[in-house]
Amino acid sequence: MGNVLNKYLVHTAIVLKGVRDPEGETILKDLVSISGFGNVNKVISGKYLGFIVDAKDDAEAVSYVREVCEKARIFNPTIHRLLILGVENA
């Protein structure tokens, strides 16, 4: 029973790191600030991806998804960051 696999949904986001974010800047300038939300300093845009994977626990699911994203080149580590947003049973 030690090798029982469960299904996990790993929530991820891919965001730009350190470079200009034209989409985020546009959202801030043309939508957020103009709507009167002056306390918002920056909007960071990104891409959401959810992966449903088989794993023995949530830590293994996260590790597996990181490996998939890196080896399949789903993001460019030179300009992007991969964020793990959360894990839940699928």
MMTF fields as JSON, N, C-alpha, C and O atoms, coordinates in Angstrom:
{
  "mmtfVersion": "1.0.0",
  "mmtfProducer": "UNKNOWN",
  "numBonds": 359,
  "numAtoms": 360,
  "numGroups": 90,
  "numChains": 1,
  "numModels": 1,
  "chainsPerModel": [1],
  "groupsPerChain": [90],
  "chainIdList": ["A"],
  "bondAtomList": [4, 2, 8, 6, 12, 10, 16, 14, 20, 18, 24, 22, 28, 26, 32, 30, 36, 34, 40, 38, 44, 42, 48, 46, 52, 50, 56, 54, 60, 58, 64, 62, 68, 66, 72, 70, 76, 74, 80, 78, 84, 82, 88, 86, 92, 90, 96, 94, 100, 98, 104, 102, 108, 106, 112, 110, 116, 114, 120, 118, 124, 122, 128, 126, 132, 130, 136, 134, 140, 138, 144, 142, 148, 146, 152, 150, 156, 154, 160, 158, 164, 162, 168, 166, 172, 170, 176, 174, 180, 178, 184, 182, 188, 186, 192, 190, 196, 194, 200, 198, 204, 202, 208, 206, 212, 210, 216, 214, 220, 218, 224, 222, 228, 226, 232, 230, 236, 234, 240, 238, 244, 242, 248, 246, 252, 250, 256, 254, 260, 258, 264, 262, 268, 266, 272, 270, 276, 274, 280, 278, 284, 282, 288, 286, 292, 290, 296, 294, 300, 298, 304, 302, 308, 306, 312, 310, 316, 314, 320, 318, 324, 322, 328, 326, 332, 330, 336, 334, 340, 338, 344, 342, 348, 346, 352, 350, 356, 354],
  "bondOrderList": [1, 1, 1, 1, 1, 1, 1, 1, 1, 1, 1, 1, 1, 1, 1, 1, 1, 1, 1, 1, 1, 1, 1, 1, 1, 1, 1, 1, 1, 1, 1, 1, 1, 1, 1, 1, 1, 1, 1, 1, 1, 1, 1, 1, 1, 1, 1, 1, 1, 1, 1, 1, 1, 1, 1, 1, 1, 1, 1, 1, 1, 1, 1, 1, 1, 1, 1, 1, 1, 1, 1, 1, 1, 1, 1, 1, 1, 1, 1, 1, 1, 1, 1, 1, 1, 1, 1, 1, 1],
  "groupList": [{"groupName": "MET", "atomNameList": ["N", "CA", "C", "O"], "elementList": ["N", "C", "C", "O"], "formalChargeList": [0, 0, 0, 0], "bondAtomList": [1, 0, 2, 1, 3, 2], "bondOrderList": [1, 1, 2], "singleLetterCode": "M", "chemCompType": "L-PEPTIDE LINKING"}, {"groupName": "GLY", "atomNameList": ["N", "CA", "C", "O"], "elementList": ["N", "C", "C", "O"], "formalChargeList": [0, 0, 0, 0], "bondAtomList": [1, 0, 2, 1, 3, 2], "bondOrderList": [1, 1, 2], "singleLetterCode": "G", "chemCompType": "PEPTIDE LINKING"}, {"groupName": "ASN", "atomNameList": ["N", "CA", "C", "O"], "elementList": ["N", "C", "C", "O"], "formalChargeList": [0, 0, 0, 0], "bondAtomList": [1, 0, 2, 1, 3, 2], "bondOrderList": [1, 1, 2], "singleLetterCode": "N", "chemCompType": "L-PEPTIDE LINKING"}, {"groupName": "VAL", "atomNameList": ["N", "CA", "C", "O"], "elementList": ["N", "C", "C", "O"], "formalChargeList": [0, 0, 0, 0], "bondAtomList": [1, 0, 2, 1, 3, 2], "bondOrderList": [1, 1, 2], "singleLetterCode": "V", "chemCompType": "L-PEPTIDE LINKING"}, {"groupName": "LEU", "atomNameList": ["N", "CA", "C", "O"], "elementList": ["N", "C", "C", "O"], "formalChargeList": [0, 0, 0, 0], "bondAtomList": [1, 0, 2, 1, 3, 2], "bondOrderList": [1, 1, 2], "singleLetterCode": "L", "chemCompType": "L-PEPTIDE LINKING"}, {"groupName": "LYS", "atomNameList": ["N", "CA", "C", "O"], "elementList": ["N", "C", "C", "O"], "formalChargeList": [0, 0, 0, 0], "bondAtomList": [1, 0, 2, 1, 3, 2], "bondOrderList": [1, 1, 2], "singleLetterCode": "K", "chemCompType": "L-PEPTIDE LINKING"}, {"groupName": "TYR", "atomNameList": ["N", "CA", "C", "O"], "elementList": ["N", "C", "C", "O"], "formalChargeList": [0, 0, 0, 0], "bondAtomList": [1, 0, 2, 1, 3, 2], "bondOrderList": [1, 1, 2], "singleLetterCode": "Y", "chemCompType": "L-PEPTIDE LINKING"}, {"groupName": "HIS", "atomNameList": ["N", "CA", "C", "O"], "elementList": ["N", "C", "C", "O"], "formalChargeList": [0, 0, 0, 0], "bondAtomList": [1, 0, 2, 1, 3, 2], "bondOrderList": [1, 1, 2], "singleLetterCode": "H", "chemCompType": "L-PEPTIDE LINKING"}, {"groupName": "THR", "atomNameList": ["N", "CA", "C", "O"], "elementList": ["N", "C", "C", "O"], "formalChargeList": [0, 0, 0, 0], "bondAtomList": [1, 0, 2, 1, 3, 2], "bondOrderList": [1, 1, 2], "singleLetterCode": "T", "chemCompType": "L-PEPTIDE LINKING"}, {"groupName": "ALA", "atomNameList": ["N", "CA", "C", "O"], "elementList": ["N", "C", "C", "O"], "formalChargeList": [0, 0, 0, 0], "bondAtomList": [1, 0, 2, 1, 3, 2], "bondOrderList": [1, 1, 2], "singleLetterCode": "A", "chemCompType": "L-PEPTIDE LINKING"}, {"groupName": "ILE", "atomNameList": ["N", "CA", "C", "O"], "elementList": ["N", "C", "C", "O"], "formalChargeList": [0, 0, 0, 0], "bondAtomList": [1, 0, 2, 1, 3, 2], "bondOrderList": [1, 1, 2], "singleLetterCode": "I", "chemCompType": "L-PEPTIDE LINKING"}, {"groupName": "ARG", "atomNameList": ["N", "CA", "C", "O"], "elementList": ["N", "C", "C", "O"], "formalChargeList": [0, 0, 0, 0], "bondAtomList": [1, 0, 2, 1, 3, 2], "bondOrderList": [1, 1, 2], "singleLetterCode": "R", "chemCompType": "L-PEPTIDE LINKING"}, {"groupName": "ASP", "atomNameList": ["N", "CA", "C", "O"], "elementList": ["N", "C", "C", "O"], "formalChargeList": [0, 0, 0, 0], "bondAtomList": [1, 0, 2, 1, 3, 2], "bondOrderList": [1, 1, 2], "singleLetterCode": "D", "chemCompType": "L-PEPTIDE LINKING"}, {"groupName": "PRO", "atomNameList": ["N", "CA", "C", "O"], "elementList": ["N", "C", "C", "O"], "formalChargeList": [0, 0, 0, 0], "bondAtomList": [1, 0, 2, 1, 3, 2], "bondOrderList": [1, 1, 2], "singleLetterCode": "P", "chemCompType": "L-PEPTIDE LINKING"}, {"groupName": "GLU", "atomNameList": ["N", "CA", "C", "O"], "elementList": ["N", "C", "C", "O"], "formalChargeList": [0, 0, 0, 0], "bondAtomList": [1, 0, 2, 1, 3, 2], "bondOrderList": [1, 1, 2], "singleLetterCode": "E", "chemCompType": "L-PEPTIDE LINKING"}, {"groupName": "SER", "atomNameList": ["N", "CA", "C", "O"], "elementList": ["N", "C", "C", "O"], "formalChargeList": [0, 0, 0, 0], "bondAtomList": [1, 0, 2, 1, 3, 2], "bondOrderList": [1, 1, 2], "singleLetterCode": "S", "chemCompType": "L-PEPTIDE LINKING"}, {"groupName": "PHE", "atomNameList": ["N", "CA", "C", "O"], "elementList": ["N", "C", "C", "O"], "formalChargeList": [0, 0, 0, 0], "bondAtomList": [1, 0, 2, 1, 3, 2], "bondOrderList": [1, 1, 2], "singleLetterCode": "F", "chemCompType": "L-PEPTIDE LINKING"}, {"groupName": "CYS", "atomNameList": ["N", "CA", "C", "O"], "elementList": ["N", "C", "C", "O"], "formalChargeList": [0, 0, 0, 0], "bondAtomList": [1, 0, 2, 1, 3, 2], "bondOrderList": [1, 1, 2], "singleLetterCode": "C", "chemCompType": "L-PEPTIDE LINKING"}],
  "groupTypeList": [0, 1, 2, 3, 4, 2, 5, 6, 4, 3, 7, 8, 9, 10, 3, 4, 5, 1, 3, 11, 12, 13, 14, 1, 14, 8, 10, 4, 5, 12, 4, 3, 15, 10, 15, 1, 16, 1, 2, 3, 2, 5, 3, 10, 15, 1, 5, 6, 4, 1, 16, 10, 3, 12, 9, 5, 12, 12, 9, 14, 9, 3, 15, 6, 3, 11, 14, 3, 17, 14, 5, 9, 11, 10, 16, 2, 13, 8, 10, 7, 11, 4, 4, 10, 4, 1, 3, 14, 2, 9],
  "groupIdList": [1, 2, 3, 4, 5, 6, 7, 8, 9, 10, 11, 12, 13, 14, 15, 16, 17, 18, 19, 20, 21, 22, 23, 24, 25, 26, 27, 28, 29, 30, 31, 32, 33, 34, 35, 36, 37, 38, 39, 40, 41, 42, 43, 44, 45, 46, 47, 48, 49, 50, 51, 52, 53, 54, 55, 56, 57, 58, 59, 60, 61, 62, 63, 64, 65, 66, 67, 68, 69, 70, 71, 72, 73, 74, 75, 76, 77, 78, 79, 80, 81, 82, 83, 84, 85, 86, 87, 88, 89, 90],
  "secStructList": [7, 6, 6, 7, 7, 3, 3, 3, 3, 3, 3, 3, 3, 3, 3, 3, 7, 1, 1, 7, 7, 2, 2, 2, 2, 2, 2, 0, 0, 0, 0, 0, 4, 4, 4, 6, 7, 6, 6, 7, 7, 7, 7, 7, 7, 3, 3, 3, 3, 3, 3, 3, 3, 3, 3, 1, 1, 2, 2, 2, 2, 2, 2, 2, 2, 2, 2, 2, 2, 2, 2, 6, 6, 1, 1, 7, 6, 6, 6, 3, 3, 3, 3, 3, 3, 3, 3, 3, 3, 7],
  "xCoordList": [0.805, 0.0, 0.855, 0.315, 2.182, 3.061, 3.208, 3.678, 2.819, 2.974, 1.645, 1.503, 0.691, -0.606, -0.441, 0.099, -0.917, -0.83, -2.197, -3.225, -2.182, -3.39, -3.266, -2.174, -4.384, -4.374, -4.316, -5.076, -3.398, -3.237, -3.328, -2.843, -3.954, -3.984, -2.969, -3.12, -1.935, -0.897, -1.145, -1.115, -1.391, -1.648, -0.326, 0.432, -0.047, 1.198, 0.923, -0.129, 1.89, 1.864, 3.264, 4.261, 3.318, 4.59, 4.556, 3.679, 5.524, 5.574, 6.948, 7.943, 6.982, 8.252, 9.04, 8.46, 10.363, 11.167, 12.069, 12.815, 11.989, 12.899, 12.821, 13.491, 12.047, 11.955, 10.627, 9.742, 10.495, 9.23, 8.086, 8.246, 6.933, 5.725, 4.68, 3.85, 4.709, 3.792, 2.315, 1.524, 1.946, 0.544, 0.159, -0.903, 1.007, 0.744, 0.698, -0.146, 1.61, 1.631, 0.345, -0.197, -0.14, -1.376, -2.568, -3.418, -2.637, -3.741, -3.716, -4.764, -2.527, -2.409, -2.858, -3.662, -2.327, -2.586, -4.019, -4.69, -4.48, -5.754, -6.969, -8.098, -6.777, -7.926, -7.919, -8.892, -6.834, -6.796, -6.718, -7.568, -5.709, -5.524, -6.683, -7.138, -7.167, -8.263, -9.558, -10.464, -9.641, -10.823, -10.714, -11.598, -9.625, -9.482, -8.764, -8.793, -8.127, -7.399, -5.939, -5.06, -5.695, -4.378, -3.333, -2.144, -3.743, -2.782, -2.119, -1.226, -2.537, -1.904, -0.683, -0.806, 0.489, 1.746, 2.182, 2.826, 1.833, 2.292, 1.344, 0.821, 1.123, 0.366, 1.32, 1.987, 1.377, 2.247, 1.354, 0.541, 1.506, 0.699, 1.45, 2.66, 0.725, 1.351, 0.41, -0.672, 0.856, 0.075, -0.181, 0.746, -1.447, -1.812, -1.837, -2.348, -1.282, -1.371, -1.697, -1.088, -2.646, -2.96, -2.587, -2.909, -1.912, -1.479, -2.124, -1.968, -2.84, -3.347, -2.388, -2.208, -1.771, -0.73, -0.994, -1.683, -0.434, -0.455, 0.805, 1.907, 0.657, 1.808, 1.409, 0.222, 2.401, 2.096, 1.717, 1.025, 2.171, 1.788, 1.952, 2.432, 1.546, 1.584, 3.009, 3.236, 3.964, 5.354, 5.893, 6.579, 5.578, 6.008, 5.319, 5.935, 4.055, 3.322, 3.97, 4.142, 4.33, 4.982, 6.33, 6.65, 7.109, 8.428, 8.297, 9.075, 7.327, 7.121, 6.725, 7.236, 5.82, 5.384, 6.544, 6.695, 7.366, 8.562, 9.445, 9.916, 9.661, 10.493, 9.873, 10.578, 8.577, 7.884, 8.084, 8.435, 7.86, 7.957, 9.374, 9.566, 10.365, 11.751, 12.215, 12.785, 11.971, 12.483, 11.709, 12.282, 10.409, 9.613, 9.718, 9.133, 10.469, 10.698, 9.376, 9.165, 8.496, 7.213, 7.407, 6.565, 8.516, 8.857, 10.35, 11.115, 10.751, 12.154, 12.731, 12.421, 13.564, 14.067, 14.936, 15.203, 15.374, 16.161, 15.295, 15.751, 14.04, 13.178, 11.909, 11.19, 11.628, 10.405, 10.715, 11.788, 9.738, 9.76, 8.566, 7.477, 8.771, 7.682, 7.257, 8.06, 6.001, 5.474, 4.512, 3.635, 4.671, 3.718, 2.705, 3.052, 1.477, 0.44, -0.269, -0.787, -0.29, -0.966, -1.18, -0.984, -1.585, -1.832, -3.114, -3.363, -3.915, -5.109, -5.379, -4.894, -6.151, -6.559, -7.453, -8.329, -7.229, -8.012, -9.1, -9.87],
  "yCoordList": [-1.189, 0.0, 1.263, 2.365, 1.127, 2.278, 2.99, 4.127, 2.349, 2.951, 3.449, 3.577, 3.724, 4.207, 5.642, 6.495, 5.892, 7.229, 7.894, 7.262, 9.167, 9.977, 11.017, 11.278, 11.603, 12.679, 14.018, 14.275, 14.855, 16.193, 17.229, 17.015, 18.346, 19.489, 20.495, 21.037, 20.733, 21.693, 22.966, 22.962, 24.058, 25.358, 26.097, 26.233, 26.575, 27.289, 28.602, 28.787, 29.493, 30.722, 30.943, 30.641, 31.467, 31.826, 33.337, 33.869, 34.027, 35.488, 35.941, 35.234, 37.132, 37.721, 38.105, 38.507, 37.981, 38.415, 39.572, 39.478, 40.631, 41.746, 42.563, 43.591, 42.157, 42.911, 43.66, 43.393, 44.575, 45.301, 44.337, 43.296, 44.712, 43.923, 44.835, 45.409, 44.978, 45.9, 45.616, 46.549, 44.358, 44.032, 44.501, 45.096, 44.238, 44.688, 46.203, 46.757, 46.879, 48.343, 48.91, 49.886, 48.311, 48.77, 48.566, 49.448, 47.419, 47.152, 48.163, 48.674, 48.456, 49.422, 50.81, 51.461, 51.252, 52.616, 52.797, 53.761, 51.886, 52.08, 51.519, 51.872, 50.672, 50.09, 50.369, 50.894, 50.022, 50.107, 51.558, 52.003, 52.293, 53.683, 54.572, 55.397, 54.407, 55.235, 54.959, 55.793, 53.791, 53.438, 53.943, 53.694, 54.656, 55.267, 54.44, 54.786, 53.368, 52.528, 52.975, 52.321, 54.083, 54.7, 53.98, 54.27, 53.058, 52.346, 51.167, 50.535, 50.865, 49.791, 50.378, 51.31, 49.837, 50.348, 49.661, 50.274, 48.39, 47.63, 46.466, 45.897, 46.111, 44.913, 44.002, 44.428, 42.759, 41.773, 40.775, 40.092, 40.693, 39.747, 38.426, 38.363, 37.392, 36.087, 35.111, 35.467, 33.873, 32.806, 31.749, 31.303, 31.348, 30.293, 28.95, 28.843, 27.936, 26.563, 25.657, 25.774, 24.766, 23.76, 22.388, 22.052, 21.605, 20.254, 19.244, 19.347, 18.28, 17.171, 16.011, 15.52, 15.582, 14.552, 13.469, 13.691, 12.301, 11.2, 11.278, 11.382, 11.229, 11.282, 10.677, 10.515, 10.341, 9.751, 10.806, 10.501, 12.06, 13.147, 14.485, 14.536, 15.566, 16.873, 17.344, 18.016, 17.006, 17.407, 16.749, 17.391, 15.475, 14.78, 15.372, 15.488, 15.744, 16.348, 17.657, 17.904, 18.495, 19.778, 19.54, 20.175, 18.643, 18.338, 17.84, 18.233, 16.985, 16.439, 17.537, 17.58, 18.422, 19.506, 20.452, 20.893, 20.767, 21.59, 20.943, 21.609, 19.641, 18.91, 18.948, 19.168, 18.739, 18.8, 20.169, 20.265, 21.218, 22.582, 22.922, 23.58, 22.471, 22.762, 21.937, 22.482, 20.637, 19.762, 19.903, 19.737, 20.209, 20.399, 21.841, 22.189, 22.675, 24.084, 24.835, 25.563, 24.635, 25.332, 26.814, 27.639, 27.148, 28.54, 28.726, 27.761, 29.97, 30.296, 30.822, 31.947, 30.037, 30.451, 31.707, 32.299, 32.113, 33.342, 34.567, 35.535, 34.527, 35.707, 35.461, 36.407, 34.202, 33.877, 33.248, 32.687, 33.361, 32.622, 31.69, 32.06, 30.491, 29.538, 29.623, 29.383, 29.962, 30.05, 28.89, 28.626, 28.21, 27.188, 27.885, 28.349, 27.954, 28.698, 27.859, 28.388, 26.566, 25.687, 24.303, 24.057, 23.41, 22.02, 21.57, 21.922, 20.795, 20.233, 18.863, 18.537, 18.08, 16.795, 17.023, 17.887, 16.248, 16.421, 15.356, 15.329],
  "zCoordList": [0.0, 0.0, 0.0, -0.097, 0.108, 0.148, -1.188, -1.225, -2.283, -3.601, -4.174, -5.39, -3.315, -3.777, -4.267, -3.564, -5.486, -6.065, -6.021, -6.261, -5.712, -5.725, -6.821, -7.327, -7.179, -8.177, -7.447, -6.514, -7.897, -7.327, -8.435, -9.546, -8.119, -9.015, -8.488, -7.393, -9.284, -8.913, -9.709, -10.939, -8.986, -9.601, -9.759, -8.799, -10.972, -11.217, -11.953, -12.566, -11.875, -12.663, -13.215, -12.56, -14.409, -15.034, -15.216, -15.896, -14.601, -14.66, -15.115, -14.952, -15.687, -16.093, -14.848, -13.84, -14.919, -13.784, -14.2, -15.175, -13.466, -13.621, -14.896, -14.996, -15.854, -17.102, -17.129, -16.317, -18.043, -18.191, -18.442, -19.079, -17.925, -18.116, -18.755, -18.049, -20.093, -20.769, -20.474, -20.329, -20.385, -20.106, -18.702, -18.515, -17.731, -16.371, -16.271, -15.566, -16.981, -16.976, -17.564, -17.046, -18.633, -19.265, -18.345, -18.225, -17.698, -16.766, -15.626, -15.23, -15.094, -14.005, -14.455, -13.789, -15.595, -16.069, -16.566, -16.197, -17.39, -18.086, -17.35, -17.692, -16.371, -15.673, -14.175, -13.634, -13.513, -12.057, -11.583, -10.812, -12.037, -11.583, -11.979, -11.187, -13.21, -13.697, -12.932, -12.916, -12.302, -11.514, -10.077, -9.257, -9.775, -8.466, -7.417, -6.235, -7.819, -6.866, -6.814, -7.375, -6.142, -6.12, -5.286, -5.414, -4.442, -3.602, -4.313, -3.749, -5.529, -6.306, -7.001, -7.795, -6.704, -7.247, -8.525, -9.377, -8.662, -9.821, -10.039, -9.081, -11.291, -11.651, -12.407, -13.35, -11.99, -12.628, -13.355, -12.731, -14.659, -15.428, -15.533, -15.315, -15.864, -15.998, -16.668, -17.136, -16.699, -17.312, -16.247, -15.572, -16.099, -15.158, -15.886, -17.001, -15.243, -15.738, -14.557, -13.494, -14.74, -13.735, -14.274, -15.413, -13.459, -13.854, -12.91, -11.694, -13.455, -12.649, -12.856, -13.97, -11.749, -11.825, -10.79, -9.794, -11.046, -10.088, -9.243, -9.783, -7.921, -7.019, -5.683, -5.4, -4.86, -3.554, -2.52, -1.549, -2.722, -1.817, -2.539, -3.672, -1.87, -2.526, -2.82, -3.826, -1.967, -2.212, -3.491, -4.286, -3.674, -4.885, -6.114, -7.174, -5.979, -7.098, -7.523, -8.717, -6.56, -6.861, -7.526, -8.53, -6.979, -7.545, -8.977, -9.847, -9.223, -10.561, -11.546, -12.665, -11.135, -12.013, -12.321, -13.46, -11.316, -11.572, -12.636, -13.558, -12.494, -13.459, -14.855, -15.84, -14.945, -16.236, -16.877, -18.053, -16.104, -16.637, -17.086, -18.109, -16.317, -16.676, -17.881, -18.826, -17.846, -18.909, -20.213, -21.29, -20.132, -21.35, -21.856, -22.881, -21.127, -21.502, -21.662, -22.632, -20.682, -20.685, -20.397, -20.754, -19.751, -19.509, -19.756, -19.76, -19.962, -20.189, -18.877, -18.485, -18.189, -16.875, -16.908, -15.862, -18.082, -18.186, -17.925, -17.316, -18.386, -18.242, -17.428, -17.107, -17.091, -16.357, -15.008, -14.785, -14.12, -12.855, -12.851, -13.29, -12.358, -12.169, -10.712, -9.81, -10.483, -9.132, -8.892, -9.715, -7.785, -7.387, -6.478, -5.392, -6.922, -6.206, -5.155, -4.171, -5.367, -4.419, -4.99, -6.18, -4.113, -4.491, -3.794, -2.641, -4.502, -3.888, -4.491, -5.574, -3.779, -4.322, -5.525, -5.506, -6.564, -7.794, -7.872, -8.833]
}
